Amino acid sequence: MTHQNITEKKLLTQQQLENVVKEHNIADERRKALYNQALELQGALKVLQELDNASNTSSDSEPT
């Protein structure tokens, strides 16, 4: 392998590495955003379930 071939291969490999790291970082940010959205939805669901239970308890104790 000539010095020129090695230099070209190094530059190509460096560019591939940068591309992979960039894609990884984008995917990681997406994963974090989805995780945070899931946490928010879990919290909202918990509140709605508590409200529903409170509503059912109040309805049961109210005279008709």
Secondary structure, 3 states (H helix, E strand, C coil): CCHHHHHHHHHHHHHHHHHHHHHHHHHHHHHHHHHHHHHHHHHHHHHHHHHHHHHHHHHHHCCC
